[in-house]
Amino acid sequence: MNRVCGSVGDTTHGIELNKKVFKLVSWYDNEWGYSCRTVDPLTALEGCRRG
């Protein structure tokens, strides 16, 4: 997939179990998406250090 998001929601597989409960399905790219998400906190920390 090679998407930078952490996961992609699959709207074709989600179902309503009752009026208050839904089953959602999400797919993720275990390597690329995770790598992109681990950069987020590092970037935030860098911004805090610079003030």
Helices and strands as residue ranges (DSSP letters): E 8-9, E 15-16, E 22-23, E 26-27, H 32-50
